[in-house]
Amino acid sequence: MGAPDLQATGDALALDRAVSDLVRRTRFPVAFGGLAHDDAIHVTSIVGARTRNLDGLVVRASRGLGGRALVEKRPRLALDYRSARSITHDYDRVILGEGIATLFAVPVLVSGRARGVLYCGSWAEAPVGEVVARPAFAIADELSSELRIRDEVQRRLSRAPGPADAATLAPAAREELRQTYAELRSIAAVVDDPELRERLSRLEHRLAALSHEGEAPVELDVRLSPREIDVLACAALGSTNAEIAATLDLKEGTVKSYLQAAMAKLDASTRHAAVATARRAGLLP
C-alpha cells in the first residue's frame, strides 16, 4: 500500500471516530459523514441508522443540505427536512427513507478548505440550539485538526530525502532536514492516534539516520526522554525558551527544566553544547 493509500485510510479512520463521537457526545440518534472528493461528499461513515438508505450516499456540491454546507463553509440546519425550502431535495429518498426529520450538517474546514461534512439527524423535529450544536462543532474542529496534521505529515514525507541523497546533503538541505525533524516532533507531541504516532516515529528515525549517513555515532550511556529530545530539537533551530514553549504547548519554566535535564545528562554547560553532543550521538539530526 502506497503513501496516498495510507493517507486515505488514516483519514477515513479519523472520520469514523468523529461520526461515532457525534452519537456519543450529542443528542442526535443517527450520525453520518463523508470526505470531499471530486466536488462531492462521499458518505462512508454511518452510526445509528435504522435502514441501509444512507449506504453509498454521494452528495454533490450545492445540492441538499450537506452540499450547501460544503460550498458555503458553514453549518446548515433543516429543522423539518421534508418541508425545508432553503435546500434542493435531491436526496429526499435517502434522508426521508431513513426516517430523518431534523438534519444538521457541519462542514469540516482544513486551512480554509471544506474537506468533508458531518451530519447529525433525529427521527422527530428537534430544536438545535447552542447547547446541542456545541459538541458537534467541537468534533468537527477535532477532525479538522487531525486531518491538518495528517496533511502536514504527508507533505513532510514527500519532501524527505531518500537514502541515495543522504551523502550529498548540502548545508541548506541539512538545515531543512533538521527543521523538518523538529516540526514533526512538535506535531507528534499532540497526536493521540497510535498509528499516526508510529508513522511519525519511523519518519523521525529515518531523518535522524539520513543526516548521519556514513558517520559512526559516538556511543553515550545516556537516555533522553521524548520531551527532552523535543526541546533540544527546537533549541537546535535557535528557538528561544518562549518560542519552544509556544511550539510545544508547554510553560516556559517547563522548557527550561527539560533543557537543564538534557544538558546535565549530556554533560554540557550550554544548550548549544548539548545539541552538538546529541548530534554526535545520533540523538538529533
N, C-alpha and C positions, 0 to 999 in steps of 0.2 A: 504494500500500500504506500503510495507516494505522499509527499508532504501536503498537497492540496486535499487528498482524501482524508488524511489525518485531521487537517484543519476543519473540514466539513463535518467529520464525525464528532469532533470535540464541540463544535458549535451546536450540533443537534442535541448532544447530551446536555449542554448548558440550557438549551431551550426546554428540554424535558423537565429539568429540575425547576425551572421558572414556572412552568404550567402546573406542576404538582404543588408548588408553593402557593399558587393562586387559590386553589381549592382549600388548602390547609390554612391560609392566613386571611382569606376574605370570607364574606358571607355568601358567595356565589357557589351553587352546587356543581356547575359544569364550567370547565375552562378548556381553551384550546389555543394554539398559536402556531405561527409559521415564520420562517425567514424569507426575505425578499430575494427573488431570482428572476431575471428577465422581466422586470417591471410587473411582478405579481407576487402575492404571498402564497407560499406552498405550505399548507397546514400539514404538519407531521406529528404534532403532539396533542393528545386529547385525553382529558381526565374527567370522569363523572358523567359521560354521555350515556343515554339510555338506548340509543339506536346506533346504527352504523352510517347514518346520513352524513356525518362530518368527515368520514374517511376519504382521503384523497382530494379534499376541497382545495381549489386554486382560485384565489381572489385577485382579480385584475385591478391595477391602479385606477383610482377614482370610482370604482364600482362597489356598490354595497357599503356597509358601514366601515369595514376594515380598509377597503380601498381608499375611502376618503381620509381615514386616519393616516394611511401610508403617505398620501400625497400632501396633505395639509400639515403633517408632522405634529398633530395634536390629538388628544383623546376625543373620541366621539361616542355619543350615547343615544340609543334608541330605547326610550322607556317602554313604548308599545311598538315593538318591531313591525308588527303586521300593518299598522296604520301610519308608520313614520313617512313623512313627506320629504324629508331632507336628504334621503338616500335613494339610489336606484334599488330595485327589488330583484336583481339578477339571481340572488341566492335564496329566495323565499322557500323553494322546495327543500333545500338543505336545512335552513335555520328553523323554519316552521315545522318541517318534518321531524326535527329533533324535539320539538315542543317548546322552544325557547321563546319567551315573551319579551323579556328585557335583555338587551345585549349592550355590553360596554367594551369598546376597543381602545387599546392603549398602544401607541407606536413605540418601538424600541429604537432610540436615536443614538448613533455612534458617530462622533465627530461631525455632527450636523446632518448626517445622512440617516434616513429611515432604513434600518436593517431588518425589520420584521414588525409583526403586530401580535400582541397578546389580547385574547378575548376572554371576558367573563360573562356568563349567562345565567338566567334564572327562569324557572318554569312559569312563574307568575309575575305580573308587573311589580317591580321593586324599586323604590327610590334609591338613587345613588348620590348621597351627599359626600361631604369631605371625609367623614369618618370611614365610610365604606370605600371610597376611592383611594384613600391614602396608602393602604397596603399594596394595592395594585400598582400605583406609581412607584413605590419603593422597590417592588420586584422588578419592574421594567428598568429602573435605574441600575439595579444589581446586575441584571442580564447585560445591560449596555456596558457596564464596567468590565465584565468578564469577556465580552466579545472584543472590546477595545484592547484588552490585554492579549487576547489570542491573536488579534491582527498584528500587534506590535511584535509578538514572538515570531510569527510567520515572516514578517518583514526582516527581522534580525537574522532568522535562519537563512533567508535567501541571500543576505549580504555577507554571511560569514565566509571567510576564505577556506578553500579546500586544502587538503594535505599538500598538494603539489605547489601551492602558493606560499607555504609557511617559510620556506628557506629564503624567499626573496621579498619578504615583507619590508617595504620602505618605512622610514620612521613615521611618516604621516599615517600609513596603513596600520602600523603597530599601535599608534596612539588611538586610532579609530577602534581597533580591536579592544583596547583597554576600556574605552568609553562604553562600548557595547557590553562588555562584561559587567561593568558597574551598573549599567542601566538594567540589565537582566537580573542582577542580584536584587535591585530595588523592586522590580516587578514581582519576583518570586516571593518577596517578603510579605506581600499582601494577597497571594493566591491561596485559596483553600482547596482547589481541585487537585487530588493526588496525582492524577495522570498528567496534568499540565505542569505541576511542580517537578515531576520526574523528567519530563521533556526539557524543562529549563535547566535542571541539574546536569543532564547529559550535555547540553549545549555549553554550559559554563565550563565543564571539564574539558570539552573539546577546544574551546577558545584558549583556556589556560595552557593546554598542551601545545597548541599551534604556536603560541608565542615563544615557547621554549624548545621548539623543534631543533634537534641537533645539539642541544646543550644538556649536560648532565646536572640535574638539580643538586644543590647542597643538601645533605641529609641533616635534618634538625629533629631533635626529640621534643617537638612542640606540637600541640594540638590547639588550634584556634577554634573558637565557637563560630557558628554561622554568622551571628551578628557582628562579631569582631572582624570577620572577613568582609562583611557588607560595609562596615565603617571604613576599613582600610582601603577597600576598592574605591570608595568615594574620595578618600583622602589622597589617593594616588593621582586623582584628576585635579588636585589643587583646591578642592572644595573646603570651605571653612566649616567649623563645627555647626554654625547656624544653618548653612546650606545642606550639610549632611543630615541634620535633624529634619529639615523640611522634606528632603528627598525620601528618607526612610520613615517618616512619620514618627519620630522619636523626640524626646525632650533634649535640649542642648546639653544638659548635665549628664544625661544617659549616654550621649555620644562621647562626651569627654571620658566617662568611666570606661567605655568599651575601648577607646583609644589607649588609655593608660594601661588597661589589662593586656592588650595586644603588645604594646611596647615592652611591658615587663616580661612577657613570655618570650619575646624575640630578642631580649637583652639590648634594646635600642633606646637611646636617650632622646630621640626626636621622632615625630611621625614620619619624616622623610627617610630616616634610617630604618624604621620599622617596615616601610613599604619596600625599600631596597632589599632588606633581608628576606621578606616574604616572597619577593620575586625570585631571588636566587634559590629559594627553597621550592619554587614551583607552586606556591600557595596563591599567587596572583599572576596574571599575565604581564 
